[in-house]
Amino acid sequence: MKMHFCIPVSQQQPDALGGRYTLYSVYLDGFLFCRVRYSQLHRWNEQLRRVFGNCLPPFPPKYYLAMTTSMAAERRDQLEQYLQNVTVDPNMLRSDVFVDFLKLVQLDTFGITTKKASLDIFLPDGRSIQAETLTSDTAERVLEVVSHKIGLCRELLGYFGLFLIRFRKEGKLSVMKKLADFELPYVSLRSSEVENCKVGLRKWYMDPSLDSMLMDCRAAVNLIYMQAIQDIEKEWAKPTQLQRQKLEALQKEDNQRKLLELSQEVQHYGYMQLDPCTCDYPEPGCGAILSVGKNEISCCITLPDNQTQDIIFQMNRVKCWQVTFLGTLLDMDGPQRTLNQNLELRFQYSEDSRWQWFVIYTKQIEVPEQGKSKKYHIQQSQSKDYSSFLPRKCKIKIAEVDCVLGTIKEEGL
């Protein structure tokens, strides 16, 4: 999956000398990540250039005179594109100058100081592991702490990740987003405006055949076994009646390896299912259930006459992505608060030798990424990365103090 930065809104703030400065609200995968000034990002860019030279994307230039409205909008667009592009290089993502700055702005934005903290990390079977961490520990560090407690081999960490998960009534849950390695789980959890949200540990690959790479580690087998059971119970994986009977028998025997082998044959095993959403295919306003995995997006679409239609989008036929933040903000004297946030995810798809756009409206953003080779060097099939984000211009409308709802829109390509 690709992470997505956007800056849907900015605010003018008074400074200590009687002037004003612009504070940019940076969102990561649909959630408020931090608020920063241009001067902070400018200094960060200079530090990165001293380490990485000309490998960095272009940074918006300084203006020494007052900016017009159009200049301010252009700068915000350029900063958004800079943040999106600077995260492409995995070496940069792991550098101290990159991580230390983002840790600092996350803590500063939400007024959290560095101190010891206990963080409950939930497993797929509902149990939790208490991790003794610092509030400033990154997701990568917290994952290392948890893996040590449960005996997960260090070389297998790249197969797993920490997620923000919303626990709903009647045992339902939603995987809201994966925490990036440089995110601070303690801060992300405290700042999330999603009710009943917790940090969970799940496997982080959508090619079920990779299960075979984990079979020599008992802790890893336990984790993917628990997740397989959970996904079947939540009906994210869809076994036939005969498969379900065999799986239930194997579960009673606690035969983990046989159950995982049989799960490979189950429809949508290892996929991530998004919450019910709406789409514009075959016409606007249709309901949709999306499952993402095996380099495809599988959609079960509910038509206006309540009939359903299944359609599969192969990732090697997707040309590019666009993500638009559609939120409602309350304009206050203090920091802005997100009242409602939705995302428009659209991708350009080749069908019958022509390109067309498919649009999804959701609260979750999971943009599939073909192949993954990060710090822990997961070996997957070598394939071309067809997923790329296109820059978009932003037009912002903010709600008044009396809570009249406004919508943030991005228009144009």
N, C-alpha and C positions, 0 to 999 in steps of 0.2 A: 504494500500500500504506500501511496505517496502522501506526505504531509502537505498541508495547504495553509499558507499564511495569507491573511487579508487585513487591510486597514479600512474598515467600512466607515469610520467616523473619526473626527478629530475635534479638539476643543481649544479655545483660546483661554489662557490662564495668565493672571498678573504675576510679574516677577518682583523680586525684592527691590528693584531700582525704579519701580513705577511703570515699567514697560510691560509688554505682553509677549508670551511665547505660545507655540502650538504644542499640544500634547496629543500624541497619536495613540489610539486604542488598537492594539495588535491582537488579532484573533488567530488561533491555531486550531485547525480542524473544527471550526464552529464555536469554540470556547474562548473567552477572554483570556489571553496569555499574559499580557503586560501592557503598561502605558509608558511611552518613552518620548523624549524630545529629539528633535533633529540633531542637536549638538551631541547628544549621547551616542546616537547611531553613527555620526560622523567620526567621533573619536574612536569608536569600535572599528569602523572600516579602516582607519589609518593603522590601528594595531594589527588587524588582519593582513593588511598589505605588507607590513614589515615582515610578516612570517611567510605569506603565500605569494607575494609579488603580484604579477599581472593575471594570476589565475582567477581573481575575483571579478564579479560582474561590475558594470559601471555604477557609480554612486551618484545620486542627484547632487548637482553643484550648489554651492552657497549663493545666496542672494544678499547683496549688501544694501539694497534699497527695499522699500516696502513691497510686498508681493501683492499682485492682483488676485482676485478670486480664481481666475483660470490658472494662474501660476501656482497657487496653493493646491488646487486640485491635481495639477500635473505632478507636483512634488509628492503628494500622497500616493498617486499611482506609481511613481518611480520607486518610492520606498517599498511599497508592497511588492513590486517586481524584484527589487533587490533582495528582499528577505526570501522570496520564493526561490530565487536562483542561487543564493549563497549556500543553501542547504543541499545542493546537488552533490557536492564533493564530499564523500564519506570521510576523507582525511581531515577536512575542515570541521566536520561535525564532532570529531573526537578531540580536537585541539583544545588546550587549556584556555586560550584567549577567546575562543568561541563559547565554550561552556561557562566559563566564569562570568562573562558579561551577562549571559541570559539568566544565570542563577541570580545575579544581583538584581536585575530589573524585575524578575518575578517576585522576589522577596520585598523589594521596595514598593511595588505596585499595590500589594495587599497588606502592607504594614506588618510583615512577619519578620521577627528576628531569628537568628540562628541559635538554636537550643536543642537539647535532647528531646526526643519525642517517640512515643510508641505508635506504630502504625499497623492496623490489622489488615492483612492481605488474605483475601478469601479464595479458597480453592473451589473447583467445580462441584465438589460434593457438599458444599455448604459450610465446611469447617474453615477456620481461619488460623493463620499463623501470625503471631505477634512479632513484628520486627522492631528492634531497638535501633533507631536511626537518629539522624539530625533533621531538623526542618529543611535544611539546605541540601540534603542528599538528593542526587538525581535518581531518575527511574532506573538507570543502569546500575547505580550503586545499591539501591534498595533490592533490585532483583538478585544481585550477588549475595546480599545478606540473607534473603529468604532461601535462595538455592542452597546455601551452606547449612541452614537449619534443617532442610528436608533431605539433604544428601544428594542433590542434583549435581551431576558432573559439570564442572566449569566449562568444559569445551562444548557443552550442549546448550549453553545459555542463549545462544542466538536463535534457537528454535522456539523460545518462549518470550513472553512479554507481559507487561503490566497494563491493565485496561481499567478505564472508568466504566463501571457497570451499575445500572439502575435496577434495583430490586422492586418489582411491582407486586400488586395483590395477586392472590391465587397462585403464587409460586412462579409467576412470569418474570423474565428479566430482559434487559436490553443492554447490549454492548455498545456504549455510547461512543467510545473512541479508544484507540491505543495511545498510551502515553509515550511520547518521543523520549529517546534516551536522555536528552538534556532537560526534560521537564522535571519539576519537583513534585512528586506525588502528594506530599503533605500539603503543599500550597494549592495544587490543582484540586484536591479533594475539598479543602476548606473554602476555596473560592467558587466552586461549582454551585450554580443555582438550581441544579437538578435534585429533586427530592429523592431520599433513600438511595443516594449514590455511594458506592464503595469501590475500593481498589481490588481488582481480582487478577489472579494469575491464570493465563491460558496459553496454549501453544500458539505460535506465531508463524504459521505457514498454512497454505491452502492446497497443497498437493499431498493428498493422503498417502501416496507411496513413500513419502519421507518418514512415515512412522517407523519403517524398517531401520532407519539410522539410529533409533533411540533404544532398540531392544536390549542392548547390553547394560543399560542403566536402570536399576530397579525403580528409582524415584521418578525417572522420566516416564517409564511404562505406567506407573501409578497415575501420573498426571493425565496422560492422554487417554487412559482407561476411564478415569473419572469424567473427563470431558466428553468422551464418546457416549457414556451413559446419560449425561446431562443433555447432550444434543438430541439424543433419541427421545428422552422424556419430554423435552420441550418441543418436539416435532420439527426441529431444524433439519435433522437427518430423517429420511422417510423410508423406512424398511417396508417391504411387502409383508403380508400377514404371515407367510411361512418364515421369512427372515426374522420377524419379530419373535415368533415362537422359539426359534433356535437361539436368538440373542438372549431371551429371558432365561432359557435353560442354562446357557453358558454363564450368565450373571449369577444365577443361584449357585453354580459350581465354583464361582470366583475364578473362572478360567480366563484370565485377562488376555493372554496372547491369542487364543482361539477367537475370543470375542472381537479383538481388534482386527484379526485377519478377515473375519466375516463382515465386519463393518466396512471394509474396503469395497464391498459389492453393493453397499446401500446407497440409494440415491441421495445426493447432497451431503454425504458424510465428509466431514472436514471443511465444509463451507461455513461462511458467516452469514447469518440471516439478519436482515435489517427489519426494523419495525414497519408495520403497514404504512404505506405512503401513497402519494398520487403521482401520476405520470401523464404525458400527453399522447400516449400511443395506445390504440390506434386513433384516439381522439382525446382532447383535453378533459381532465377531471376523472380519468379512470383510476380505480384503486389498484395497488400493486403490492405484491410481496416479492422482495428481491433476495436472492441467495448468491453470494459471491465466492467463487472458488474454482480451482482447476483451470485457471486462465479463461474464465467465462463469467458472465452475469446471467443468471437464470431468473426469469420474471414470470410470475403467475399473475396475470392481469384480469381484473374484474370489469367486465363491460357494462354499459348502462342497463342492459337487459338482465344483469346478474349472471350471465354466463361467464365462464372463465376461458382464458386463452393463455397457453404457455409459449414463451418465446425465449430463445437463448442468443445472447450476444457474445461472439467469440472475440477475445481480447486482441488477437492478431489482425482484426478488421476494424479496430478503433484507431482513429487518426489522432485525436486530441480531446482534451477535457476543458471545461470551463466550470468554475464553481462561483456562485454568487451568494453572498450573505444577505438573507432577507430577515431582518430583525426589527423589533420595536424597542426603542430606547426612551427612557425618561430623562429629560434634560433638567439637571438639578445644579445647585451651586457647588456641590461636592462632586465626587466621581460619578460618572454615568453608570446606571444599572440596567442591565438587559432584562426586559420584561418578558420577551418572547424571542426565540431565535429559530429560524428555519433556514434551510440551505436549498438552493437550486443547483442540482448537479446535471450538467448536460454533456453529452459526448457525441462526436461526429462518427458515424458508422457507415461502412461500405456494405450496401445491399443491392444486388442485381446491377452491379457495375456503376452505381451512383452513390454519392455521399448524402446522408441525411442526418439531422439532429434528433437525438432522443433526450427528453427532459424529464427529470425526476425531482420531486419536492419532498424533502426529508429533513429530519433533525440530526441525522448521522451522516458522516462523510467517510466513506471507505473507497478510495480510488485504487483499484488493483494495479500492482506493479509486477511486471514479468521479471522473474529472476531476482535473487537476493544474495549479495555477498558482502557482508559488513565485517565487523570486527571479528566475528567467530567463523567467518568463511563457510557459510552454508553452501554446499555444492548443489546447484540445480541445473536444469537444462539451459544451455546458452541460447537465448532468443532475443530478438530485437525488441527494444523498449518502445512501444508504440504510444505510450501515454505521456502527453506533454500538456502543460497548462498554457492557455493563451491569456495574454493580458487583457483586462477589460477596464473601461472607464467607469467611475462611480458617480452616482447622483444620490445625494444623501438628503433624507427628510427626517427630522427628529420630532418626537412627540413633545407637546407642551407640558407644563407642570401639572395641568389638571388631568393628566393621563389620557388625553385624546391620543388614539393610536396612530402612529406614523410608520411608514415602511421604508427601509433602506433598499435601494435598488441599484443595480449595476446595468448600464445600457451600452450598447455598441460593442464592437470587437476591436 
